[in-house]
Amino acid sequence: MTSRVPPTVRAMLPAGLFTALHTVTAALGPWSEIAGTGVAMVWPAAGVAALWLLLRPGRVLDPVLLVATGAAVHVLVGGFPLPAALGLAVVELGQALLVVAVRHRLATPRAGAGPLLADARDLVALLVAAGVGAAGGALAGSVVLDLAGTPWSPGGALVWQARSATAVLVVVALGLRVRQLLRQRRAPLPPGLLTFRVPRRWRLAELALAVVASVLGNLTVFWWMPGYPVAFPLFALTAWVALRFDTGLTALRTVAVSTVAVLMTAAGHGPFAAIPDPVAQAGIVQAYVALGAALGLALALNRDERLVLVDRLREAVEYSEERHRQVRVLADATRSVLMADDPRHAVCAAVREAVGADGAYLMEPDGEGRLVSTAVVGLDLPPLRFPADPALSLTARIFADGLPRFVTDAAAEPGVHQQFVGDLGVVSAAWQPAAISGGRVVAVIAVMWRTPVEAFCDTTRGVLTVLGGEAARAIERGNLLEQLARAADRDQLTGLANRRRWDELSVVEVSRAQRHAAPLTFLLLDLDHFKVFNDTRGHQAGDVLLQEFAAAASGCLREGDLIARWGGEEFAVALPDCPASEALVVAQRIIAAVPGGQTATVGVAQWVPGETVGEALGRADAALYEGKHAGRARAVLAGQPLPV
């Protein structure tokens, strides 16, 4: 079972780690003291203190811990009396605070990112802060030592300044790079920062070669050739690592090389150990370390900035190419939608290509309280039917409010059908309303991906918006054309076929009956006393009667039968594959279905081969008037003509 760290302990953990690190590094100073001089060759605690306060600003407890640990080390390891130890610890605190203040003033501001070592400005800020802070610490420390009765010299003050500045430069640089690496593992870095890339294959081999060369070079200079002043040519190795590898690796190598130089010099090896003055020896070692660190960091950061620029240029090129592709797709889509026989399918295909989706489909209202799919591209989908209730369906909600939506995890989104997502393997999805002028939504475009999509860029949103508008216009145009086509062959009042449509289809039925030798019967219907009904109840009531009769008569027919408004209150019916005997039954059924307590008379005529539609309807009309004269409200079968 995984144990959970209490919040209080978690909050105190960084302070505890820095306290331990500061204690250890502060103890290294007295141990590196040059015999008989009272001057310590290194003081890494200065860098740890600056890094501590830089990474944890505003904590009241941290400065107290820093002073306490510094004073304790000065008493226990350095042998200073308590007042002098406290004074030196306070000076070191002030030095760290000065470093933080100057660096904050000069470094590149990055809102929410905290302190970083990312460019040349950050390095210059760190160099200036290290120099100013170390100078202030050296002056204040000299005063404290003088008041404590401890001998000091201008050379010792210069060594204090050199060792503190070097420690701040090396430790803070490495600490900031480690912080950036840790931050990179938790979340994406702010724009303009180079992500750490682990060396692989040939790069890893080159790094190993650089490490081996650094080890051999330092051994050569500090062990095998101690009497020759050839330490500074090792900067060539520093430049190699800085120009070829990450800044963090450069900072780590700087720490390692600096440690070797100091330890070897303190042990009496290497070119710096030959200097007779111990104070000058310490100063030159610190200058060597500081110069190598500054050179390596400057070259490495310059390399980082160049790579960031290259990445930006590459992203700009890719962005431009993607926008060009989307514009081309958009232009092609607009043209194809305008010219396509099926604009709905063309819109879905264009959306899928423009955003790189796995599939897209179009949802439209069916007039019965549901949203149905009218086009699908890239997905093996049966016809979809969603309720138009926004509370039950995300598609319906988008159709109602007209707001586009994008989700990275479609399975976790309320209103998305979970079985639909599971069967298709959809991970991310977007919905774009197709709205016409005035904001009225006529359809919803759904876009699906089977791989996660983290975010939409503004250009992609714009492409979807444009295609949504094109889809809306295409749908409206298609609906208008359908209405015009319907108006051309439909009676506006009853919705039945009009006389023009009847003339076209009745001829088709006669041709079919002629080909297949099948029976075909025509009915001519007339509402009885319709003029009286109109005059007594009004034309509006008459129109309602015609509409209701058209619906009732249509309900008495089969799917393949044809009914049309012949004119006024007259209607014509064609019954394929139906002999006269069965047609009489249909006629009686229609007469029984006349609404409003009204009646109708029907003339029935079975078509005979060789007869035209007009001739058959003429016989049906004669039978109709025969029924009128016989008392109305009946069906009369026309006599058969002589064979033609």
C-alpha positions as CSV (number, residue, x, y, z in Angstrom):
1,M,0.0,0.0,0.0
2,T,1.4,3.4,-1.0
3,S,1.9,5.7,2.0
4,R,0.8,9.3,1.8
5,V,3.1,12.1,3.1
6,P,1.1,14.5,5.3
7,P,0.8,18.0,3.8
8,T,2.8,19.6,6.7
9,V,5.7,17.2,6.2
10,R,5.6,17.7,2.4
11,A,5.8,21.5,2.9
12,M,8.8,21.2,5.3
13,L,10.7,18.7,3.1
14,P,12.4,21.2,0.8
15,A,13.5,23.4,3.7
16,G,14.9,20.3,5.4
17,L,16.8,19.2,2.3
18,F,18.3,22.7,1.8
19,T,19.2,22.8,5.5
20,A,21.1,19.6,5.3
21,L,22.8,20.6,2.0
22,H,23.8,24.0,3.4
23,T,25.2,22.4,6.5
24,V,27.4,19.9,4.5
25,T,28.7,22.5,2.1
26,A,29.3,25.0,4.9
27,A,31.5,22.5,6.6
28,L,33.6,22.0,3.4
29,G,34.8,25.6,3.7
30,P,36.8,25.3,6.9
31,W,38.2,21.9,5.8
32,S,39.6,23.6,2.6
33,E,41.4,26.3,4.6
34,I,44.9,27.0,3.5
35,A,47.3,26.2,6.3
36,G,48.5,29.2,8.3
37,T,46.4,31.7,6.3
38,G,42.9,31.4,7.7
39,V,41.7,31.6,4.1
40,A,39.4,28.8,2.8
41,M,40.0,27.8,-0.8
42,V,36.3,27.1,-1.5
43,W,32.9,28.0,0.0
44,P,30.1,26.1,-1.9
45,A,27.7,27.1,0.9
46,A,27.5,30.6,-0.7
47,G,26.0,29.0,-3.8
48,V,23.6,26.8,-1.9
49,A,22.4,29.8,0.2
50,A,21.7,31.8,-3.0
51,L,20.0,28.9,-4.7
52,W,17.9,28.3,-1.5
53,L,16.6,31.8,-1.3
54,L,16.2,32.0,-5.1
55,L,13.9,29.0,-5.3
56,R,12.0,29.6,-2.1
57,P,11.3,33.4,-2.0
58,G,9.3,34.9,0.8
59,R,9.7,32.1,3.4
60,V,10.4,33.5,6.8
61,L,11.7,30.3,8.3
62,D,14.4,29.7,5.5
63,P,16.6,32.7,6.4
64,V,16.5,31.7,10.1
65,L,17.5,28.1,9.2
66,L,20.3,29.4,7.0
67,V,21.8,31.7,9.7
68,A,21.4,28.9,12.3
69,T,23.2,26.3,10.3
70,G,25.9,28.7,9.2
71,A,26.6,29.9,12.8
72,A,26.6,26.3,14.1
73,V,29.2,25.3,11.4
74,H,31.4,28.3,12.2
75,V,31.4,27.4,15.9
76,L,31.8,23.7,15.6
77,V,34.0,23.4,12.6
78,G,35.6,26.8,12.2
79,G,36.3,27.4,15.9
80,F,34.8,30.9,15.9
81,P,33.3,32.4,19.1
82,L,29.5,32.6,18.9
83,P,29.2,36.4,18.3
84,A,31.7,36.2,15.4
85,A,30.0,33.0,14.1
86,L,26.6,34.7,14.1
87,G,28.0,37.8,12.4
88,L,29.5,35.7,9.6
89,A,26.3,33.8,9.2
90,V,24.3,37.0,8.9
91,V,26.9,38.3,6.4
92,E,26.4,35.1,4.3
93,L,22.6,35.6,4.5
94,G,22.9,39.2,3.3
95,Q,25.2,38.1,0.5
96,A,22.6,35.5,-0.7
97,L,19.8,38.1,-0.5
98,L,21.9,40.5,-2.5
99,V,22.5,37.9,-5.2
100,V,18.8,37.1,-5.4
101,A,17.8,40.8,-5.6
102,V,20.3,41.7,-8.3
103,R,19.5,38.6,-10.3
104,H,15.8,39.2,-10.1
105,R,16.3,42.8,-11.3
106,L,18.4,41.9,-14.3
107,A,17.1,38.4,-15.5
108,T,14.4,37.9,-18.1
109,P,11.0,38.1,-16.4
110,R,8.8,35.0,-17.0
111,A,5.4,35.1,-15.4
112,G,4.6,31.9,-13.5
113,A,7.8,30.2,-14.6
114,G,10.0,31.2,-11.7
115,P,13.8,31.6,-11.9
116,L,15.4,29.9,-14.9
117,L,18.8,29.9,-16.7
118,A,17.5,29.9,-20.3
119,D,19.3,32.6,-22.3
120,A,22.3,35.0,-22.3
121,R,20.4,37.6,-20.3
122,D,19.9,35.2,-17.5
123,L,23.6,34.3,-17.5
124,V,24.6,38.0,-17.5
125,A,22.2,38.6,-14.6
126,L,23.7,35.6,-12.7
127,L,27.3,36.8,-13.3
128,V,26.5,40.3,-12.2
129,A,24.6,39.1,-9.2
130,A,27.3,36.7,-8.2
131,G,30.0,39.5,-8.4
132,V,28.0,42.1,-6.6
133,G,26.8,39.7,-3.9
134,A,30.3,38.3,-3.4
135,A,31.8,41.8,-3.2
136,G,29.3,42.9,-0.6
137,G,29.9,39.7,1.4
138,A,33.7,40.1,1.3
139,L,33.6,43.7,2.6
140,A,31.0,42.9,5.3
141,G,32.9,39.7,6.2
142,S,36.2,41.6,6.6
143,V,34.5,44.0,9.0
144,V,33.1,41.2,11.1
145,L,36.4,39.4,11.2
146,D,38.2,42.6,12.2
147,L,35.7,43.2,15.0
148,A,36.2,39.6,16.2
149,G,39.9,40.1,16.4
150,T,40.6,37.6,13.6
151,P,43.5,38.6,11.2
152,W,42.5,39.3,7.7
153,S,44.2,40.8,4.6
154,P,43.1,42.4,1.3
155,G,44.2,39.2,-0.4
156,G,41.9,37.2,1.9
157,A,39.0,39.5,1.0
158,L,39.7,39.0,-2.7
159,V,39.7,35.2,-2.2
160,W,36.4,35.5,-0.3
161,Q,34.9,37.4,-3.2
162,A,36.3,35.0,-5.8
163,R,35.3,31.8,-4.0
164,S,31.8,33.1,-3.2
165,A,31.2,34.4,-6.7
166,T,32.4,31.1,-8.2
167,A,30.2,29.1,-5.9
168,V,27.2,31.1,-6.7
169,L,27.8,30.8,-10.5
170,V,28.4,27.1,-10.5
171,V,25.9,25.9,-7.9
172,V,23.0,28.2,-9.0
173,A,23.5,27.4,-12.6
174,L,23.4,23.7,-11.9
175,G,20.5,24.1,-9.6
176,L,18.4,26.1,-12.1
177,R,19.0,23.5,-14.8
178,V,18.0,20.7,-12.5
179,R,14.9,22.6,-11.6
180,Q,14.0,23.1,-15.3
181,L,14.5,19.4,-15.9
182,L,12.1,18.5,-13.0
183,R,9.6,21.0,-14.1
184,Q,9.8,19.6,-17.7
185,R,8.8,16.2,-16.3
186,R,5.7,17.6,-14.7
187,A,4.3,20.0,-17.3
188,P,5.3,21.6,-20.6
189,L,7.9,24.3,-20.5
190,P,7.0,27.9,-21.3
191,P,7.6,29.1,-24.9
192,G,11.1,29.9,-25.8
193,L,12.8,27.2,-23.6
194,L,14.6,24.2,-25.0
195,T,13.4,20.8,-23.8
196,F,16.1,18.5,-22.5
197,R,16.7,15.7,-24.9
198,V,18.5,12.6,-23.8
199,P,21.5,11.8,-26.1
200,R,21.0,8.6,-28.1
201,R,23.1,6.5,-30.4
202,W,25.8,8.6,-32.0
203,R,25.1,11.5,-29.7
204,L,25.5,9.3,-26.6
205,A,28.7,7.9,-28.0
206,E,30.0,11.4,-28.6
207,L,29.1,12.3,-25.0
208,A,30.9,9.3,-23.6
209,L,34.0,10.3,-25.7
210,A,33.8,13.8,-24.3
211,V,33.6,12.4,-20.7
212,V,36.7,10.2,-21.4
213,A,38.6,13.1,-22.9
214,S,37.8,15.3,-20.0
215,V,39.0,12.7,-17.5
216,L,42.2,12.1,-19.4
217,G,42.8,15.8,-19.9
218,N,42.4,16.6,-16.2
219,L,44.6,13.7,-15.2
220,T,47.2,14.8,-17.7
221,V,47.2,18.4,-16.4
222,F,46.8,17.9,-12.7
223,W,48.6,14.5,-12.2
224,W,51.0,13.5,-14.9
225,M,52.2,17.0,-15.9
226,P,52.0,19.0,-12.7
227,G,54.9,21.3,-13.4
228,Y,53.5,22.7,-16.7
229,P,51.0,25.6,-16.8
230,V,48.7,24.0,-19.3
231,A,45.4,24.0,-17.4
232,F,43.6,26.6,-19.5
233,P,43.8,24.5,-22.8
234,L,41.2,22.3,-21.1
235,F,38.7,25.0,-22.0
236,A,38.7,23.4,-25.4
237,L,37.0,20.4,-23.9
238,T,34.6,22.8,-22.1
239,A,33.7,24.4,-25.5
240,W,33.2,21.0,-27.1
241,V,30.7,19.9,-24.5
242,A,28.9,23.3,-24.4
243,L,28.5,23.5,-28.2
244,R,27.3,19.9,-28.6
245,F,25.2,19.0,-25.5
246,D,22.6,20.4,-23.2
247,T,23.3,23.3,-20.9
248,G,22.5,21.1,-17.9
249,L,25.2,18.6,-18.9
250,T,27.6,21.5,-19.4
251,A,26.9,22.8,-15.9
252,L,27.3,19.3,-14.4
253,R,30.6,18.9,-16.2
254,T,31.7,22.3,-14.8
255,V,31.0,21.1,-11.3
256,A,33.0,18.0,-11.8
257,V,36.0,19.7,-13.4
258,S,35.9,22.5,-10.8
259,T,36.0,19.9,-8.0
260,V,38.9,18.1,-9.6
261,A,40.9,21.4,-10.0
262,V,40.3,22.5,-6.3
263,L,41.0,19.1,-4.8
264,M,44.2,18.6,-6.9
265,T,45.5,22.0,-6.0
266,A,44.7,21.6,-2.3
267,A,46.6,18.3,-2.5
268,G,49.6,20.0,-4.0
269,H,49.2,18.7,-7.6
270,G,48.7,20.5,-10.8
271,P,50.0,23.8,-12.3
272,F,48.3,26.0,-9.6
273,A,50.0,24.2,-6.8
274,A,53.4,25.6,-8.0
275,I,52.4,29.1,-7.0
276,P,54.3,30.0,-3.8
277,D,51.7,32.3,-2.3
278,P,48.8,30.3,-0.9
279,V,46.4,33.2,-1.1
280,A,47.2,33.9,-4.8
281,Q,47.0,30.1,-5.4
282,A,43.4,30.1,-4.1
283,G,42.5,33.1,-6.1
284,I,43.9,31.7,-9.3
285,V,42.1,28.4,-8.8
286,Q,38.8,30.3,-8.3
287,A,39.4,32.4,-11.4
288,Y,40.1,29.3,-13.4
289,V,36.9,27.7,-12.2
290,A,34.8,30.8,-12.7
291,L,36.2,31.5,-16.2
292,G,35.6,27.9,-17.3
293,A,32.0,28.0,-15.9
294,A,31.2,31.3,-17.6
295,L,32.7,30.2,-20.9
296,G,30.9,26.8,-20.9
297,L,27.5,28.3,-19.8
298,A,27.8,31.2,-22.4
299,L,28.5,28.8,-25.2
300,A,25.8,26.3,-24.1
301,L,23.1,29.0,-23.7
302,N,24.0,30.4,-27.0
303,R,23.5,27.0,-28.5
304,D,20.2,26.6,-26.7
305,E,19.0,30.0,-28.1
306,R,20.0,28.9,-31.7
307,L,18.1,25.6,-31.3
308,V,15.0,27.4,-29.9
309,L,15.2,29.7,-32.9
310,V,15.5,26.7,-35.3
311,D,12.6,25.0,-33.6
312,R,10.5,28.2,-33.9
313,L,11.4,28.5,-37.6
314,R,10.5,24.9,-38.2
315,E,7.2,25.3,-36.3
316,A,6.5,28.4,-38.4
317,V,7.1,26.5,-41.6
318,E,5.0,23.6,-40.5
319,Y,2.3,26.0,-39.4
320,S,2.4,27.8,-42.7
321,E,2.3,24.5,-44.6
322,E,-0.7,23.3,-42.5
323,R,-2.5,26.6,-43.0
324,H,-1.8,26.5,-46.7
325,R,-3.2,22.9,-46.8
326,Q,-6.3,23.9,-44.9
327,V,-6.9,26.9,-47.2
328,R,-6.6,24.7,-50.2
329,V,-8.9,22.2,-48.6
330,L,-11.3,25.0,-47.8
331,A,-11.3,26.3,-51.3
332,D,-11.8,22.8,-52.8
333,A,-14.5,22.1,-50.3
334,T,-16.4,25.3,-51.1
335,R,-16.2,24.5,-54.8
336,S,-17.2,20.8,-54.3
337,V,-20.1,21.8,-52.1
338,L,-21.4,24.2,-54.6
339,M,-21.1,21.7,-57.5
340,A,-21.8,18.4,-55.7
341,D,-25.0,16.5,-56.2
342,D,-24.8,15.5,-52.5
343,P,-23.4,18.7,-50.7
344,R,-23.9,17.1,-47.2
345,H,-21.4,14.3,-48.0
346,A,-19.0,16.8,-49.6
347,V,-19.0,18.9,-46.4
348,C,-18.3,15.9,-44.2
349,A,-15.4,14.8,-46.5
350,A,-13.9,18.3,-46.5
351,V,-14.1,18.6,-42.7
352,R,-12.4,15.3,-42.2
353,E,-9.6,16.2,-44.6
354,A,-9.2,19.7,-43.2
355,V,-8.7,18.7,-39.5
356,G,-7.1,15.3,-40.1
357,A,-10.0,13.4,-38.4
358,D,-10.9,9.7,-38.7
359,G,-14.5,10.5,-39.6
360,A,-17.3,13.1,-39.7
361,Y,-21.0,13.0,-39.9
362,L,-23.9,15.5,-40.2
363,M,-26.9,15.6,-38.0
364,E,-30.2,17.3,-39.0
365,P,-33.7,17.5,-37.5
366,D,-36.2,15.1,-39.0
367,G,-39.3,17.2,-38.0
368,E,-40.4,14.6,-35.5
369,G,-38.4,15.7,-32.5
370,R,-35.2,13.8,-33.4
371,L,-31.8,14.5,-34.9
372,V,-30.8,12.1,-37.6
373,S,-27.6,11.5,-39.6
374,T,-27.9,12.6,-43.2
375,A,-24.2,12.1,-44.2
376,V,-21.3,10.0,-42.9
377,V,-17.7,9.9,-44.0
378,G,-14.9,7.7,-42.7
379,L,-17.0,5.9,-40.1
380,D,-18.9,2.6,-40.4
381,L,-22.1,3.9,-38.9
382,P,-25.7,2.9,-39.2
383,P,-28.3,5.7,-39.5
384,L,-28.1,7.7,-36.2
385,R,-31.1,9.0,-34.3
386,F,-30.6,11.2,-31.3
387,P,-33.4,12.8,-29.2
388,A,-33.6,16.5,-29.7
389,D,-33.7,17.1,-25.9
390,P,-30.6,19.0,-24.9
391,A,-30.7,17.3,-21.5
392,L,-30.2,13.9,-23.1
393,S,-27.8,14.5,-26.0
394,L,-24.8,16.6,-26.4
395,T,-25.5,17.0,-30.1
396,A,-29.0,18.3,-29.3
397,R,-27.5,20.7,-26.8
398,I,-25.1,22.1,-29.4
399,F,-28.0,22.3,-31.9
400,A,-30.0,24.3,-29.3
401,D,-27.3,26.7,-28.1
402,G,-25.3,27.1,-31.3
403,L,-22.0,26.9,-29.6
404,P,-19.1,24.7,-30.9
405,R,-17.5,22.2,-28.6
406,F,-14.2,20.2,-28.5
407,V,-13.4,17.5,-26.0
408,T,-10.2,15.6,-25.6
409,D,-11.8,12.7,-23.8
410,A,-15.2,12.0,-25.4
411,A,-15.9,9.1,-23.1
412,A,-15.9,11.4,-20.1
413,E,-18.2,14.0,-21.7
414,P,-21.8,14.0,-20.5
415,G,-24.4,13.5,-23.2
416,V,-22.1,11.4,-25.5
417,H,-23.4,8.0,-26.1
418,Q,-20.9,5.6,-24.4
419,Q,-21.7,2.6,-26.6
420,F,-21.2,4.7,-29.7
421,V,-17.8,5.9,-28.4
422,G,-16.8,2.4,-27.3
423,D,-17.8,0.6,-30.6
424,L,-16.0,3.1,-32.8
425,G,-13.0,3.6,-30.5
426,V,-13.5,7.4,-30.6
427,V,-11.2,9.3,-28.2
428,S,-11.5,13.0,-29.0
429,A,-14.4,14.7,-30.8
430,A,-15.6,18.1,-31.9
431,W,-19.1,19.4,-32.8
432,Q,-19.6,22.4,-35.1
433,P,-23.1,23.9,-35.5
434,A,-24.0,24.8,-39.1
435,A,-25.9,28.1,-38.8
436,I,-27.3,30.4,-41.4
437,S,-27.6,34.2,-41.2
438,G,-29.4,35.2,-38.1
439,G,-27.8,32.4,-36.1
440,R,-30.4,29.7,-36.8
441,V,-28.8,26.3,-36.6
442,V,-29.9,23.9,-39.3
443,A,-27.4,21.0,-38.6
444,V,-24.5,19.9,-36.5
445,I,-21.2,18.6,-37.9
446,A,-19.6,15.9,-35.6
447,V,-15.9,15.2,-36.0
448,M,-14.2,12.1,-34.5
449,W,-10.6,11.0,-33.8
450,R,-9.5,7.6,-32.6
451,T,-6.2,9.1,-31.2
452,P,-6.1,11.8,-28.5
453,V,-6.2,15.4,-29.7
454,E,-5.0,17.8,-27.0
455,A,-6.1,21.1,-28.4
456,F,-7.5,23.0,-31.4
457,C,-5.6,25.9,-32.9
458,D,-7.5,29.1,-33.8
459,T,-7.0,28.4,-37.5
460,T,-8.5,24.9,-37.3
461,R,-11.5,26.4,-35.4
462,G,-11.8,29.0,-38.2
463,V,-11.8,26.3,-40.8
464,L,-14.5,24.4,-39.0
465,T,-16.6,27.6,-38.6
466,V,-16.3,28.4,-42.4
467,L,-17.2,24.8,-43.3
468,G,-20.1,24.9,-40.9
469,G,-21.4,28.0,-42.7
470,E,-20.9,26.3,-46.0
471,A,-22.8,23.3,-44.7
472,A,-25.7,25.5,-43.5
473,R,-25.9,27.3,-46.9
474,A,-25.7,24.0,-48.8
475,I,-28.5,22.5,-46.7
476,E,-30.7,25.6,-47.1
477,R,-30.0,25.6,-50.8
478,G,-30.8,21.9,-51.1
479,N,-34.0,22.3,-49.0
480,L,-35.0,25.3,-51.2
481,L,-34.4,23.3,-54.4
482,E,-36.4,20.4,-52.9
483,Q,-39.2,22.8,-52.1
484,L,-39.1,24.3,-55.6
485,A,-39.1,20.8,-57.1
486,R,-42.0,19.8,-54.8
487,A,-43.9,22.9,-55.7
488,A,-43.5,22.2,-59.4
489,D,-45.2,18.8,-59.1
490,R,-47.2,19.1,-55.9
491,D,-50.5,20.7,-55.2
492,Q,-49.8,23.4,-52.6
493,L,-53.1,23.0,-50.7
494,T,-53.3,19.2,-50.3
495,G,-49.6,18.1,-50.9
496,L,-50.7,15.6,-53.5
497,A,-49.3,15.3,-57.0
498,N,-50.7,18.1,-59.2
499,R,-52.1,17.8,-62.7
500,R,-48.7,18.2,-64.3
501,R,-47.2,15.3,-62.2
502,W,-50.3,13.2,-62.9
503,D,-49.8,13.6,-66.6
504,E,-46.2,12.4,-66.3
505,L,-46.7,9.4,-63.9
506,S,-50.0,8.1,-65.4
507,V,-48.4,7.7,-68.7
508,V,-45.6,5.7,-67.0
509,E,-48.1,3.5,-65.3
510,V,-49.9,2.8,-68.7
511,S,-46.5,1.9,-70.2
512,R,-45.7,-0.5,-67.4
513,A,-49.1,-2.2,-67.6
514,Q,-48.6,-2.5,-71.4
515,R,-45.2,-4.1,-70.9
516,H,-46.2,-6.6,-68.2
517,A,-49.8,-7.2,-69.4
518,A,-50.9,-6.2,-65.8
519,P,-54.2,-4.7,-64.9
520,L,-54.5,-1.0,-64.3
521,T,-57.6,0.8,-63.0
522,F,-58.3,4.6,-62.8
523,L,-60.6,6.3,-60.3
524,L,-62.0,9.8,-60.7
525,L,-63.3,11.2,-57.3
526,D,-65.5,14.2,-56.8
527,L,-66.7,15.6,-53.4
528,D,-70.5,15.9,-53.5
529,H,-72.2,19.3,-53.0
530,F,-68.7,20.9,-52.4
531,K,-69.9,24.3,-53.8
532,V,-72.8,24.4,-51.3
533,F,-70.3,23.4,-48.5
534,N,-68.0,26.3,-49.6
535,D,-70.8,28.8,-49.8
536,T,-72.3,27.9,-46.4
537,R,-69.2,27.4,-44.4
538,G,-66.6,29.5,-46.2
539,H,-63.6,28.9,-48.3
540,Q,-61.3,28.3,-45.4
541,A,-63.5,25.4,-44.2
542,G,-63.6,24.2,-47.8
543,D,-59.8,24.1,-47.9
544,V,-59.6,22.2,-44.7
545,L,-62.1,19.6,-46.1
546,L,-60.0,19.2,-49.2
547,Q,-56.8,18.7,-47.1
548,E,-58.5,16.2,-44.8
549,F,-60.1,14.3,-47.7
550,A,-56.6,14.1,-49.5
551,A,-55.1,12.6,-46.3
552,A,-58.0,10.2,-45.8
553,A,-58.0,9.0,-49.4
554,S,-54.2,8.6,-49.3
555,G,-54.6,6.4,-46.3
556,C,-56.8,4.0,-48.2
557,L,-54.2,3.4,-50.9
558,R,-51.1,1.2,-51.2
559,E,-47.6,2.5,-51.3
560,G,-47.3,2.2,-55.1
561,D,-50.7,3.8,-55.9
562,L,-50.8,7.3,-57.3
563,I,-53.3,10.0,-56.3
564,A,-53.4,13.5,-57.6
565,R,-55.6,16.6,-57.3
566,W,-57.3,16.7,-60.7
567,G,-58.8,20.1,-60.2
568,G,-61.1,21.9,-57.7
569,E,-62.8,19.1,-55.7
570,E,-61.9,16.4,-58.1
571,F,-59.1,13.8,-57.5
572,A,-57.7,11.1,-59.8
573,V,-56.2,7.8,-58.7
574,A,-54.2,5.2,-60.6
575,L,-54.2,1.6,-59.1
576,P,-51.4,-0.5,-60.7
577,D,-51.9,-4.3,-60.7
578,C,-55.5,-3.8,-59.6
579,P,-58.5,-5.1,-61.6
580,A,-61.8,-3.3,-61.6
581,S,-63.4,-5.6,-59.1
582,E,-60.7,-4.8,-56.5
583,A,-60.7,-1.1,-57.5
584,L,-64.5,-0.9,-56.6
585,V,-63.5,-2.1,-53.1
586,V,-60.9,0.6,-52.8
587,A,-63.4,3.2,-54.1
588,Q,-66.0,2.2,-51.4
589,R,-63.2,2.4,-48.8
590,I,-62.5,6.0,-49.9
591,I,-66.1,6.9,-49.9
592,A,-66.5,5.7,-46.3
593,A,-63.4,7.7,-45.3
594,V,-64.7,11.1,-46.5
595,P,-64.4,13.5,-43.4
596,G,-66.8,16.1,-42.1
597,G,-70.0,14.1,-42.7
598,Q,-69.6,14.7,-46.5
599,T,-69.8,12.3,-49.3
600,A,-68.1,11.6,-52.6
601,T,-68.9,9.9,-55.9
602,V,-66.4,7.8,-57.7
603,G,-66.1,6.7,-61.3
604,V,-64.1,3.6,-61.9
605,A,-62.6,2.5,-65.3
606,Q,-60.2,-0.3,-65.9
607,W,-57.6,0.5,-68.6
608,V,-57.7,-1.8,-71.7
609,P,-54.6,-2.4,-73.9
610,G,-54.3,0.2,-76.7
611,E,-56.2,2.8,-74.7
612,T,-54.7,6.2,-73.7
613,V,-54.9,7.7,-70.2
614,G,-57.3,10.3,-71.5
615,E,-59.6,7.8,-73.0
616,A,-59.6,5.7,-69.8
617,L,-60.3,8.8,-67.6
618,G,-63.0,9.8,-70.1
619,R,-64.9,6.6,-69.3
620,A,-64.2,7.1,-65.6
621,D,-65.7,10.6,-65.8
622,A,-68.8,9.3,-67.6
623,A,-69.2,6.7,-64.8
624,L,-68.7,9.5,-62.2
625,Y,-71.6,11.6,-63.7
626,E,-73.7,8.5,-63.9
627,G,-73.2,8.1,-60.2
628,K,-74.1,11.8,-59.6
629,H,-77.3,11.4,-61.4
630,A,-78.1,8.2,-59.5
631,G,-78.0,10.0,-56.2
632,R,-74.3,10.5,-55.4
633,A,-72.2,8.9,-52.6
634,R,-71.5,5.8,-54.7
635,A,-68.9,4.1,-56.9
636,V,-69.9,3.3,-60.5
637,L,-67.9,1.1,-62.8
638,A,-67.6,2.3,-66.4
639,G,-68.4,-0.1,-69.2
640,Q,-65.6,-1.7,-71.2
641,P,-65.0,-0.2,-74.7
642,L,-64.8,-2.2,-77.8
643,P,-61.4,-3.8,-78.4
644,V,-59.0,-1.4,-80.1
